[in-house]
Amino acid sequence: MVFVWFLLAAIVTVYAAIKLSTYADVISTKTAMGGMLVGTLLLAGATSLPEVTTSLSAVVIDNPDIAIGNMLGSNLFNLFIIAGFDLFFRKKRLFLDASNSHLHTAGLGLLLTVLTLVALYLRIDTTFLGIGLDAFIIAAAYIIGMLIISKLPENSGGVEQAIAPEEDKEVAASFSMSVKHAVVGFIIAAIVIMGAGTVLSIMGDEIAVVTGLGSSFVGSFLIAATTSLPEAVAVFVALRLKNVNLALGSILGSNIFNMLIIAGSDVFYRGGSILSAVSDSHIFTAIGVTILSIIVMFSVVKKKASSTFTYILPSLLIVIGYFVVSYLIFTGS
């Protein structure tokens, strides 16, 4: 029965994520907010709701490995998502038109990941008000970084592809939708995703218990992948709509938001600093996210490709890196 509930929750999550990304596309095209800003703030926050509920639930049941593994694993899987779809849409070479503004978001995500990596390595169990000092540093870096990014001008760095309404029925429907309709629909879809994503995470955890896999691997691979379903569908729909900035902003925004969730999880963890209480295998995940984030930043900077192979090479390296890190997590957990 657990597999049936898992499948039903996955279907609901996928459907809600499709609607969510469509509403976000309308908001980005019909308001002063661009695709990069909508993706980084609205879409990223909404699609990260399953990660929030999963990690907090894991802390409550005193399983910090699932909480941290879910966050870092989701970030790793998110980068795998964007690379995988880039390979799928390789003939369109959509990422050559990505805004250079994504470098700011990717850079912040890289900084937060490095801070987490250092905390995992040093394991300094210093707390203030029951919260780890490393959690305060990560949260402060997130807040300062987001304030700086919000004040920076958006630099397109490429030509945003214009879409005629008649090119696709789905695009045509989005053009006829009002902003009010899109905002209300966005909120409803986000609530549905939070509920379905929570069920998805719980069922995924039960399946993992049945299979006998370790908490570190379960959090970093199985649950991380299932809670990242909204990001996967949102990115796919955004790329179908040829809104690459919405897609990339969603992934990079989710990654930095997930790092804030790591800091937030420490607030509810009562055993000291949460990053000092987890398995060493999470270091592999953090290193993987760091390396793959650098490759993504290179892809954003690159605006020319002499051949299809040179264009897909960064995404190919990300996909290979994802499976290598997953194997290391499995053997180290």
KEMARSE-166940 format. One line per 8 residues: number of its first residue (from 1); their letters; for each residue y, x, z of C-alpha. Coordinates in pm, 1 decimal. Layout:
! KEMARSE-166940
NUM) A) Y:X:Z | ... .
END
This chain:
! KEMARSE-166940
1) MVFVWFLL) 0.0:0.0:0.0 | 232.3:290.7:69.2 | 216.5:391.9:-297.3 | 311.5:38.2:-406.8 | 620.1:35.5:-183.8 | 710.7:382.9:-306.7 | 691.9:267.9:-670.7 | 893.5:-48.9:-605.9 .
9) AAIVTVYA) 1162.8:146.5:-421.4 | 1176.7:397.4:-707.5 | 1224.3:118.8:-965.2 | 1505.7:-42.4:-763.5 | 1670.4:297.5:-710.6 | 1657.9:380.1:-1081.4 | 1803.3:42.2:-1182.5 | 2084.3:64.1:-925.9 .
17) AIKLSTYA) 2164.5:420.0:-1034.6 | 2191.5:310.3:-1398.9 | 2443.2:42.6:-1302.3 | 2624.0:285.9:-1071.1 | 2683.2:545.2:-1343.3 | 2797.7:276.8:-1588.7 | 3053.9:144.7:-1339.8 | 3167.4:500.5:-1266.4 .
25) DVISTKTA) 3216.8:561.1:-1639.5 | 3443.8:254.9:-1661.5 | 3646.1:372.7:-1360.2 | 3683.1:722.1:-1510.2 | 3797.4:594.5:-1851.0 | 4021.1:305.7:-1742.5 | 4202.4:464.2:-1447.5 | 4405.0:778.6:-1389.9 .
33) MGGMLVGT) 4093.7:941.2:-1241.3 | 3910.0:1159.4:-1493.3 | 3535.2:1200.6:-1533.9 | 3532.9:1519.0:-1328.1 | 3711.5:1356.3:-1030.5 | 3510.0:1033.0:-1040.0 | 3186.6:1227.0:-1070.6 | 3270.8:1469.7:-791.4 .
41) LLLAGATS) 3394.8:1209.5:-543.2 | 3269.9:858.0:-614.6 | 2943.5:901.9:-803.9 | 2835.8:1209.7:-607.9 | 2895.5:1045.2:-270.8 | 2716.2:723.7:-365.0 | 2409.4:891.0:-514.9 | 2383.1:1114.4:-205.5 .
49) LPEVTTSL) 2337.8:814.8:26.0 | 1954.4:845.7:29.0 | 1989.2:1208.2:142.5 | 2217.6:1099.4:427.0 | 1975.1:840.2:563.5 | 1671.7:1065.8:515.5 | 1815.9:1367.3:695.3 | 1956.0:1168.1:985.6 .
57) SAVVIDNP) 1622.8:987.9:1023.1 | 1440.8:1322.9:1022.7 | 1668.6:1454.5:1297.9 | 1611.9:1141.5:1507.6 | 1232.0:1189.0:1489.0 | 1286.2:1558.9:1575.1 | 1177.0:1704.3:1240.9 | 1463.0:1941.4:1145.1 .
65) DIAIGNML) 1255.9:2102.6:867.9 | 1253.9:1778.4:668.6 | 1627.9:1730.0:729.7 | 1730.4:2077.2:608.1 | 1459.5:2095.8:342.6 | 1574.8:1763.8:201.5 | 1933.2:1885.4:163.3 | 1863.1:2229.4:18.7 .
73) GSNLFNLF) 1575.3:2096.2:-189.3 | 1795.6:1818.7:-328.6 | 2055.6:2075.0:-433.7 | 1785.8:2279.4:-605.6 | 1647.1:1969.4:-776.7 | 1996.9:1856.5:-880.7 | 2048.5:2182.7:-1069.3 | 1704.7:2135.2:-1226.2 .
81) IIAGFDLF) 1815.0:1783.4:-1334.0 | 2130.8:1898.5:-1509.9 | 1944.0:2182.7:-1682.0 | 1656.3:1958.4:-1785.3 | 1883.3:1699.8:-1944.8 | 2086.7:1973.6:-2108.8 | 1765.5:2088.0:-2277.8 | 1686.7:1726.3:-2372.6 .
89) FRKKRLFL) 2031.2:1680.8:-2534.8 | 2036.8:2041.3:-2664.0 | 2126.0:1945.8:-3023.5 | 2450.2:1782.7:-2908.0 | 2550.4:2093.1:-2705.5 | 2745.4:1869.0:-2469.7 | 2806.5:2138.3:-2209.0 | 3026.9:2337.7:-2442.9 .
97) DASNSHLH) 3286.5:2065.1:-2379.6 | 3260.0:2074.8:-1998.5 | 3586.7:2105.8:-1807.5 | 3663.2:2443.1:-1650.6 | 3765.6:2246.6:-1341.2 | 3396.6:2227.1:-1252.0 | 3417.1:2596.1:-1165.7 | 3615.8:2500.4:-855.2 .
105) TAGLGLLL) 3346.5:2257.7:-740.2 | 3063.6:2494.6:-828.7 | 3243.9:2777.9:-650.0 | 3280.4:2569.7:-333.4 | 2913.5:2474.7:-352.0 | 2822.0:2840.6:-391.0 | 3031.4:2935.9:-85.9 | 2872.8:2663.7:129.5 .
113) TVLTLVAL) 2524.2:2768.1:18.5 | 2592.5:3133.6:102.1 | 2722.8:3032.4:446.1 | 2404.4:2831.9:502.7 | 2192.0:3123.0:379.4 | 2362.8:3361.0:623.3 | 2310.7:3111.2:908.1 | 1940.6:3076.1:821.4 .
121) YLRIDTTF) 1901.7:3454.5:813.7 | 2097.1:3542.8:1129.0 | 1979.9:3241.5:1334.6 | 2267.3:3258.7:1581.8 | 2198.8:2972.4:1821.8 | 2557.5:2944.5:1945.1 | 2676.3:2590.1:2010.7 | 2996.7:2411.9:2105.3 .
129) LGIGLDAF) 2969.0:2055.2:2238.2 | 2602.1:2071.4:2141.8 | 2685.3:2147.8:1776.3 | 2602.7:2482.1:1616.3 | 2889.7:2717.9:1539.8 | 2752.4:2758.8:1186.5 | 2778.5:2380.4:1134.6 | 3147.9:2392.1:1232.0 .
137) IIAAAYII) 3207.9:2677.3:984.4 | 3030.7:2493.6:700.1 | 3219.1:2169.6:770.6 | 3553.3:2352.6:788.8 | 3483.9:2534.2:459.7 | 3397.3:2200.0:296.2 | 3715.7:2027.0:416.5 | 3945.1:2317.3:322.7 .
145) GMLIISKL) 3772.3:2360.3:-13.1 | 3801.4:1990.9:-102.1 | 4169.4:1988.2:-3.9 | 4233.3:2285.9:-233.0 | 4035.1:2131.0:-520.4 | 4221.7:1799.1:-488.6 | 4553.0:1980.1:-538.2 | 4442.7:2177.8:-843.2 .
153) PENSGGVE) 4526.1:2045.8:-1192.2 | 4230.4:1928.9:-1400.7 | 4172.4:2170.2:-1687.7 | 3964.5:2023.9:-1968.0 | 3854.0:2358.3:-2108.7 | 3703.4:2175.1:-2401.1 | 3746.9:1871.5:-2618.3 | 3629.0:1548.9:-2460.5 .
161) QAIAPEED) 3431.2:1358.0:-2719.4 | 3579.6:1021.7:-2803.9 | 3335.3:731.1:-2824.9 | 3401.5:431.4:-3044.5 | 3287.4:105.8:-2878.7 | 3075.5:13.6:-3178.4 | 2866.3:330.7:-3151.8 | 2649.9:193.0:-2872.7 .
169) KEVAASFS) 2610.6:-151.1:-2717.0 | 2611.0:-5.4:-2367.3 | 2933.1:180.8:-2435.2 | 3086.4:-133.0:-2586.4 | 2999.7:-331.1:-2274.5 | 3165.9:-72.2:-2053.9 | 3485.4:-85.8:-2259.5 | 3509.5:-465.5:-2211.6 .
177) MSVKHAVV) 3448.8:-448.1:-1835.3 | 3749.7:-476.4:-1603.6 | 3827.6:-210.5:-1344.5 | 3795.9:-469.0:-1063.0 | 3448.9:-566.3:-1188.2 | 3351.0:-200.5:-1206.3 | 3472.6:-123.3:-852.1 | 3292.9:-423.8:-697.8 .
185) GFIIAAIV) 2977.2:-346.6:-895.4 | 2997.5:19.0:-790.8 | 3009.4:-76.1:-420.1 | 2717.0:-319.9:-448.3 | 2506.1:-70.1:-644.1 | 2580.9:199.5:-383.8 | 2460.6:-28.2:-101.1 | 2141.3:-109.0:-292.4 .
193) IMGAGTVL) 2078.1:261.2:-351.7 | 2120.1:336.7:18.9 | 1860.0:74.1:113.0 | 1612.1:154.5:-163.5 | 1660.0:527.2:-115.3 | 1578.5:495.1:252.7 | 1253.5:312.2:175.7 | 1178.3:572.7:-89.6 .
201) SIMGDEIA) 1220.2:854.2:163.4 | 1009.2:686.5:432.1 | 727.2:612.7:189.2 | 749.4:966.6:52.7 | 715.1:1102.5:404.8 | 407.3:885.9:469.7 | 248.3:997.5:142.6 | 312.8:1357.2:245.8 .
209) VVTGLGSS) 141.4:1297.7:581.0 | -163.1:1155.3:402.1 | -183.5:1459.1:174.1 | -143.7:1702.5:465.1 | 145.1:1905.7:318.5 | 382.7:2098.1:550.2 | 721.1:1957.0:656.2 | 917.6:2235.7:486.4 .
217) FVGSFLIA) 752.4:2177.5:149.8 | 765.6:1798.8:190.7 | 1138.5:1806.8:262.4 | 1225.5:2066.2:-1.5 | 1010.7:1931.6:-283.1 | 867.3:1580.8:-246.7 | 1137.7:1398.2:-49.4 | 1416.7:1601.2:-211.6 .
225) ATTSLPEA) 1293.9:1496.8:-555.7 | 1259.6:1129.9:-463.6 | 1601.3:1104.3:-297.5 | 1753.1:1274.7:-602.4 | 1633.5:999.2:-837.4 | 1980.8:835.4:-833.2 | 2139.6:1164.0:-944.0 | 1881.6:1203.0:-1221.6 .
233) VAVFVALR) 1940.8:856.6:-1364.8 | 2318.0:874.5:-1317.0 | 2332.4:1204.5:-1507.9 | 2109.4:1074.4:-1787.1 | 2322.6:763.3:-1839.1 | 2647.6:963.5:-1819.4 | 2521.1:1204.8:-2086.1 | 2407.5:915.3:-2304.4 .
241) LKNVNLAL) 2764.9:791.8:-2280.4 | 2867.8:1147.6:-2376.6 | 3066.3:1180.4:-2052.8 | 2957.5:1534.7:-1966.3 | 3230.1:1577.9:-1704.1 | 3106.4:1271.1:-1515.6 | 2749.0:1405.2:-1526.8 | 2834.8:1759.3:-1419.1 .
249) GSILGSNI) 3082.9:1638.0:-1157.8 | 2816.1:1411.1:-1011.0 | 2565.8:1694.8:-969.9 | 2808.8:1955.2:-836.7 | 2979.9:1699.2:-614.2 | 2644.4:1587.6:-472.7 | 2555.9:1948.0:-396.0 | 2868.0:2016.2:-191.9 .
257) FNMLIIAG) 2838.5:1676.5:-20.6 | 2478.4:1761.1:73.4 | 2599.5:2078.1:244.4 | 2832.3:1863.7:455.1 | 2529.9:1649.5:548.2 | 2360.5:1965.7:678.8 | 2654.9:2019.3:912.7 | 2654.7:1651.0:1004.4 .
265) SDVFYRGG) 2282.6:1657.9:1087.1 | 2355.6:1918.5:1354.7 | 2572.2:1662.8:1535.8 | 2263.7:1447.9:1599.1 | 2025.2:1737.3:1667.0 | 1996.9:1807.3:2037.8 | 1789.5:2126.5:2027.2 | 2076.4:2367.8:1965.7 .
273) SILSAVSD) 2182.2:2486.4:1621.1 | 1966.5:2304.3:1364.8 | 1976.5:2595.9:1117.4 | 1829.7:2827.5:1381.5 | 1539.1:2590.8:1450.3 | 1389.2:2557.7:1102.1 | 1128.2:2746.5:899.9 | 1204.3:3076.0:724.4 .
281) SHIFTAIG) 1088.7:2919.7:396.0 | 1428.1:2747.2:364.8 | 1576.8:3089.6:294.7 | 1391.6:3088.1:-39.5 | 1550.7:2753.6:-124.0 | 1899.9:2872.6:-29.6 | 1860.0:3189.4:-238.4 | 1734.1:2980.1:-529.5 .
289) VTILSIIV) 2030.8:2742.1:-510.2 | 2267.7:3040.1:-495.4 | 2125.0:3206.9:-807.5 | 2097.7:2884.0:-1008.1 | 2454.1:2785.7:-911.6 | 2581.9:3112.9:-1057.1 | 2395.6:3038.4:-1382.6 | 2556.0:2691.0:-1394.9 .
297) MFSVVKKK) 2900.7:2846.2:-1350.6 | 2825.6:3079.8:-1642.6 | 2728.3:2776.5:-1854.1 | 3062.2:2609.1:-1778.2 | 3258.6:2922.1:-1871.6 | 3065.5:2971.6:-2196.1 | 3237.3:2778.1:-2475.0 | 3052.4:2916.4:-2778.1 .
305) ASSTFTYI) 2687.7:2956.1:-2874.3 | 2570.0:3139.6:-3187.5 | 2236.2:2954.6:-3191.5 | 2045.9:2678.9:-3015.6 | 1847.3:2937.2:-2819.3 | 2155.6:3114.6:-2683.5 | 2294.6:2772.5:-2586.3 | 1982.5:2658.0:-2397.7 .
313) LPSLLIVI) 1904.2:2996.3:-2235.8 | 2098.1:2929.7:-1908.8 | 1933.0:2589.1:-1866.0 | 1593.8:2739.5:-1949.4 | 1642.7:3000.7:-1676.3 | 1737.0:2727.3:-1427.7 | 1421.2:2527.4:-1504.0 | 1201.8:2836.9:-1466.0 .
321) GYFVVSYL) 1385.5:2934.5:-1146.8 | 1326.1:2589.4:-998.6 | 949.2:2615.4:-1036.3 | 943.3:2974.5:-906.5 | 1135.9:2877.1:-591.8 | 918.1:2567.4:-542.1 | 608.4:2787.0:-553.0 | 758.5:3027.5:-299.9 .
329) IFTGS) 842.2:2736.3:-68.2 | 486.5:2603.4:-99.5 | 327.1:2938.2:-19.3 | 574.3:3011.6:260.8 | 555.7:2676.4:439.9 .
END
